Amino acid sequence: MRMYSDVYGLVLTTGDRELLVGEIDILVNNLYMTEALKSEVRSTAAAVLGGYKDALPAVREAVKRMREIKLGVAVELPQRAIEGIVHRVRKYLGEDVVVDFHLWPELIGGATVYWEGRYGDFSLKKKLEDYGQL
């Protein structure tokens, strides 16, 4: 199985995955790929995807098959925090993992995690409920 480390690097969240799949579709369906790379695809994606001209359908499928971890968070996260979380997730779970962030303010703090059929609640709300404070 071929790994696409550079392609996976373009995808941090499920939103990024959908954007990249759309960009690959533009390139696959465009007879003038060079022009599409310049005008319709992000420059960072164009730099990576340009090296896969003959393998774009396989790249598209690899991106679509990226494994997904769902994280519920209490606050909107800045890009730097998202990058840090994704880096740590991939360090332990593999480079082909994409993070699906969900905003749940009722968590108060912490996060919920859903991964391959397992669920963990590491939120402040859960801790307060466990200690009878909420």
Secondary structure in CASP SS format (residue, H / E / C, confidence):
PFRMAT SS
TARGET T0000
AUTHOR 0000-0000-0000
METHOD secondary structure of the structure
MODEL  1
M C 1.00
R C 1.00
M C 1.00
Y C 1.00
S H 1.00
D H 1.00
V H 1.00
Y H 1.00
G C 1.00
L C 1.00
V C 1.00
L C 1.00
T E 1.00
T H 1.00
G H 1.00
D H 1.00
R H 1.00
E H 1.00
L H 1.00
L H 1.00
V H 1.00
G H 1.00
E H 1.00
I H 1.00
D H 1.00
I H 1.00
L H 1.00
V H 1.00
N C 1.00
N C 1.00
L C 1.00
Y C 1.00
M H 1.00
T H 1.00
E H 1.00
A H 1.00
L H 1.00
K H 1.00
S H 1.00
E C 1.00
V C 1.00
R C 1.00
S H 1.00
T H 1.00
A H 1.00
A H 1.00
A H 1.00
V H 1.00
L H 1.00
G H 1.00
G H 1.00
Y H 1.00
K H 1.00
D H 1.00
A H 1.00
L H 1.00
P H 1.00
A H 1.00
V H 1.00
R H 1.00
E H 1.00
A H 1.00
V H 1.00
K H 1.00
R C 1.00
M C 1.00
R E 1.00
E E 1.00
I E 1.00
K E 1.00
L E 1.00
G E 1.00
V E 1.00
A C 1.00
V C 1.00
E C 1.00
L C 1.00
P C 1.00
Q H 1.00
R H 1.00
A H 1.00
I H 1.00
E H 1.00
G H 1.00
I H 1.00
V H 1.00
H H 1.00
R H 1.00
V H 1.00
R H 1.00
K H 1.00
Y H 1.00
L H 1.00
G C 1.00
E C 1.00
D C 1.00
V E 1.00
V E 1.00
V E 1.00
D E 1.00
F E 1.00
H E 1.00
L E 1.00
W C 1.00
P H 1.00
E H 1.00
L H 1.00
I C 1.00
G C 1.00
G E 1.00
A E 1.00
T E 1.00
V E 1.00
Y E 1.00
W E 1.00
E C 1.00
G C 1.00
R E 1.00
Y E 1.00
G E 1.00
D E 1.00
F E 1.00
S E 1.00
L H 1.00
K H 1.00
K H 1.00
K H 1.00
L H 1.00
E H 1.00
D H 1.00
Y C 1.00
G C 1.00
Q C 1.00
L C 1.00
END
